[in-house]
Amino acid sequence: MSKKGEHLLLGALLQVTDARRTYAKEYRALIRQRTWLIELARLLDPERAHRYHRTAREIKRRVNQFLRRLKKQTRQDEREATVVAHIEKTVRNRWWGLFTCYRVPQLPASNNEHELFFNHFKQSQRRVTGRKSVEQFVLRYGPYAAYLDPRESLADLLGRLPQVDAVTFAEARRKVRAHQARLHQPYRFRRQPKRYLKELETRWANALQVSKTRRKRGSDF
């Protein structure tokens, strides 16, 4: 039983505060290291270039200056120097692609939006099919799966289809069928490997026969 006038909640909060004070130095170090990452992200952020066009060369120069400054500031602190070395290693390993977005107009700096799209896409397909994996659906329809919008109603779809001319539709259908035909071959091989190989040998023999016939006709002339 607690003593008279002692508040249990207050005592627990004081214990939490005392525990936090134990890691005050580490906490300040983490806050300081967090500011490094924020500054680096701002240097690489293309959205901050709305006032003028920043070139890849300029951004490279600024990032190099930033990394050299961090190394100089943390030279006397072994723990922080290790953190800076990890940051620099991470940046250098991705150096080849960090600045492409400044060279190519409208190219995003990251693939975050693509990842978000794929997550929504997979979630919608799981709801439609009830299957955990959507690999077969993506393999079957290839890049055309990206045009499937689960939020689009049937009326919206029927209203959009007349905007596609017959020539474009025929070409798209040809590409889809060719893509599906390529996928159908390994499927047939897994199901009936002997039959598939026999058909392949027959096609190869026929092709050789046609080639020999053409060469013979050519030699006759």
C-alpha positions as CSV (number, residue, x, y, z in Angstrom):
1,M,0.0,0.0,0.0
2,S,1.3,3.4,-0.9
3,K,2.1,6.0,1.7
4,K,-0.3,8.8,2.5
5,G,-0.1,11.6,-0.1
6,E,1.8,9.4,-2.6
7,H,0.3,9.3,-6.1
8,L,1.0,6.1,-8.0
9,L,0.6,7.7,-11.5
10,L,3.0,10.5,-10.6
11,G,5.6,8.1,-9.3
12,A,5.4,6.1,-12.6
13,L,5.8,9.2,-14.7
14,L,8.8,10.2,-12.6
15,Q,10.3,6.8,-13.3
16,V,9.8,7.2,-17.0
17,T,11.4,10.7,-16.9
18,D,14.4,9.3,-15.0
19,A,14.8,6.5,-17.6
20,R,14.7,9.1,-20.4
21,R,17.4,11.1,-18.7
22,T,19.6,8.1,-18.8
23,Y,19.6,8.2,-22.7
24,A,19.6,11.9,-23.0
25,K,22.9,12.0,-24.8
26,E,21.9,9.2,-27.3
27,Y,18.6,11.0,-27.9
28,R,20.3,14.3,-28.8
29,A,22.7,12.4,-31.1
30,L,19.7,10.8,-32.9
31,I,18.0,14.1,-33.3
32,R,21.2,15.6,-34.7
33,Q,21.6,12.6,-37.1
34,R,18.0,13.0,-38.2
35,T,18.7,16.6,-39.2
36,W,21.5,15.3,-41.5
37,L,19.1,13.0,-43.4
38,I,16.5,15.8,-43.7
39,E,19.1,18.2,-45.1
40,L,20.3,15.5,-47.6
41,A,16.7,14.9,-48.7
42,R,16.2,18.6,-49.3
43,L,19.3,18.7,-51.4
44,L,18.0,15.9,-53.6
45,D,14.4,17.0,-53.7
46,P,13.5,18.0,-57.3
47,E,10.4,19.8,-56.1
48,R,12.5,22.5,-54.5
49,A,13.8,23.4,-58.0
50,H,10.7,25.3,-59.0
51,R,12.5,28.7,-58.9
52,Y,15.1,27.7,-61.4
53,H,16.3,24.5,-63.2
54,R,19.0,22.8,-61.2
55,T,21.4,20.6,-63.1
56,A,22.7,17.2,-62.1
57,R,26.2,18.7,-61.9
58,E,25.1,21.3,-59.4
59,I,23.3,18.7,-57.2
60,K,26.3,16.4,-57.3
61,R,28.6,19.3,-56.2
62,R,26.2,20.2,-53.3
63,V,25.9,16.6,-52.1
64,N,29.7,16.1,-52.2
65,Q,30.1,19.3,-50.2
66,F,27.5,18.1,-47.7
67,L,29.2,14.7,-47.2
68,R,32.6,16.3,-46.8
69,R,31.2,18.7,-44.2
70,L,29.7,15.9,-42.2
71,K,32.9,13.9,-42.2
72,K,34.8,16.9,-41.0
73,Q,32.3,17.7,-38.2
74,T,32.3,14.1,-36.9
75,R,36.0,13.3,-37.2
76,Q,36.5,13.4,-33.4
77,D,33.5,11.3,-32.6
78,E,33.9,7.7,-33.5
79,R,30.2,6.7,-33.1
80,E,28.9,9.6,-35.3
81,A,31.7,9.1,-37.8
82,T,30.4,5.5,-38.2
83,V,26.9,6.9,-38.9
84,V,28.3,9.3,-41.5
85,A,30.3,6.6,-43.1
86,H,27.1,4.5,-43.5
87,I,25.2,7.5,-45.0
88,E,28.0,8.2,-47.5
89,K,28.2,4.5,-48.5
90,T,24.5,4.4,-49.0
91,V,24.6,7.5,-51.2
92,R,27.6,6.3,-53.2
93,N,26.1,2.9,-53.9
94,R,23.1,4.7,-55.5
95,W,25.1,7.5,-57.1
96,W,24.6,6.3,-60.6
97,G,20.8,6.9,-60.5
98,L,20.4,9.7,-58.0
99,F,20.7,12.5,-60.5
100,T,18.9,11.1,-63.5
101,C,15.7,12.9,-62.7
102,Y,17.5,16.2,-63.2
103,R,18.6,15.2,-66.7
104,V,15.3,13.7,-67.9
105,P,12.3,16.1,-67.9
106,Q,9.3,14.9,-65.8
107,L,11.2,11.8,-64.5
108,P,10.3,11.2,-60.8
109,A,13.1,11.1,-58.3
110,S,11.9,7.9,-56.8
111,N,9.5,5.0,-57.5
112,N,7.3,5.6,-54.5
113,E,4.2,6.4,-56.6
114,H,4.8,3.2,-58.6
115,E,5.0,1.1,-55.4
116,L,1.8,2.7,-54.2
117,F,0.1,1.9,-57.5
118,F,1.2,-1.7,-57.4
119,N,0.0,-2.1,-53.8
120,H,-3.5,-0.7,-54.7
121,F,-3.5,-2.9,-57.8
122,K,-2.7,-6.1,-55.9
123,Q,-5.2,-5.3,-53.2
124,S,-8.0,-4.8,-55.7
125,Q,-7.1,-8.1,-57.5
126,R,-7.1,-10.0,-54.2
127,R,-10.6,-8.7,-53.5
128,V,-11.8,-9.6,-57.0
129,T,-10.3,-13.1,-57.2
130,G,-9.9,-14.1,-53.5
131,R,-6.4,-15.2,-54.2
132,K,-3.4,-14.1,-52.3
133,S,-1.1,-14.0,-55.3
134,V,-1.8,-11.9,-58.4
135,E,1.3,-13.1,-60.3
136,Q,-0.7,-15.1,-62.9
137,F,-2.9,-12.1,-63.6
138,V,0.1,-9.9,-64.3
139,L,1.8,-12.5,-66.4
140,R,-1.3,-13.1,-68.4
141,Y,-2.1,-9.4,-69.3
142,G,1.4,-8.0,-69.0
143,P,1.6,-4.2,-69.3
144,Y,-2.1,-4.0,-70.1
145,A,-2.9,-4.9,-66.5
146,A,-1.9,-1.3,-65.6
147,Y,-4.9,0.1,-67.5
148,L,-7.3,-1.8,-65.3
149,D,-8.9,0.7,-62.8
150,P,-11.0,-1.0,-60.2
151,R,-12.6,2.3,-59.3
152,E,-14.0,2.7,-62.8
153,S,-17.6,1.7,-63.3
154,L,-18.9,-0.3,-66.3
155,A,-20.7,2.9,-67.6
156,D,-17.4,4.8,-67.5
157,L,-15.6,2.0,-69.2
158,L,-18.2,1.8,-72.0
159,G,-18.0,5.5,-72.4
160,R,-14.2,5.4,-72.7
161,L,-14.0,2.5,-75.2
162,P,-15.5,4.4,-78.2
163,Q,-12.6,6.8,-78.0
164,V,-10.2,4.1,-79.3
165,D,-10.2,3.7,-83.1
166,A,-10.4,0.3,-84.7
167,V,-6.8,0.3,-86.0
168,T,-5.3,1.0,-82.5
169,F,-7.6,-1.6,-81.0
170,A,-6.6,-4.3,-83.5
171,E,-2.9,-3.6,-83.0
172,A,-3.3,-3.7,-79.2
173,R,-5.2,-7.0,-79.4
174,R,-2.5,-8.5,-81.7
175,K,0.2,-7.6,-79.1
176,V,-1.9,-9.0,-76.2
177,R,-2.4,-12.3,-78.1
178,A,1.3,-12.6,-79.0
179,H,2.2,-11.9,-75.3
180,Q,-0.3,-14.6,-74.2
181,A,1.0,-17.1,-76.8
182,R,4.5,-16.7,-75.4
183,L,3.2,-17.4,-71.9
184,H,1.2,-20.4,-73.1
185,Q,4.3,-22.2,-74.3
186,P,5.9,-22.8,-70.9
187,Y,2.5,-23.7,-69.5
188,R,2.0,-26.4,-72.2
189,F,5.6,-27.6,-71.5
190,R,4.8,-28.1,-67.8
191,R,1.6,-29.9,-68.5
192,Q,2.7,-32.2,-71.3
193,P,6.4,-31.9,-71.8
194,K,6.7,-35.0,-74.1
195,R,4.0,-33.8,-76.4
196,Y,5.4,-30.2,-76.5
197,L,8.9,-31.5,-77.3
198,K,7.6,-33.8,-80.0
199,E,5.7,-30.9,-81.7
200,L,8.9,-28.7,-81.4
201,E,11.0,-31.4,-83.1
202,T,8.4,-31.7,-85.9
203,R,8.4,-27.9,-86.4
204,W,12.2,-27.9,-86.5
205,A,12.3,-30.8,-89.0
206,N,9.8,-29.0,-91.2
207,A,11.8,-25.8,-91.1
208,L,14.9,-27.7,-92.1
209,Q,13.1,-29.3,-95.0
210,V,11.8,-26.0,-96.2
211,S,15.3,-24.5,-96.0
212,K,16.8,-27.4,-98.0
213,T,14.1,-27.1,-100.7
214,R,14.7,-23.4,-101.1
215,R,18.5,-23.9,-101.4
216,K,17.9,-26.6,-104.0
217,R,15.7,-24.4,-106.0
218,G,18.2,-21.6,-105.8
219,S,21.0,-23.9,-107.1
220,D,18.9,-25.0,-110.0
221,F,18.8,-21.5,-111.3
